[in-house]
Amino acid sequence: MKSAVAGFTGLERDALHIYAALLIHIASAALLRRTLASPWPWLIVLLCALGNEWLDMNRDGVIEAWEKDASLHDLWNTMLAPTILALLVRFAPRLAGRQDPPPPSG
């Protein structure tokens, strides 16, 4: 499916990881009615990324060393933007247009 999306959009797979992560992060915050400062939307991105990488590594039943390296690369690529966004919204709320830090959420 990822190859089809990459072919359709003309985007590299690395870019798709970043865009998908941001989409999942924002959509899960909206669906859960949480702010991006809440850990829950970030955790959903992490769970989706881990599940995706598990499926990628196990598609042929054999996990090779290069697959582990590729998965770590993909996880780094996927989680960087949501992590920066969550930290900025939480610890630098003025950058997000907020005057006060967000209320604690759990």
Secondary structure by P-SEA (a helix, b strand, c coil): caaaaaaaacccaaaaaaaaaaaaaaaaaaaaccccccaaaaaaaaaaaaaaaaaaaaccccccaaaaaaaaaaaaaacaaaaaaaaaaacccccccccccccccc
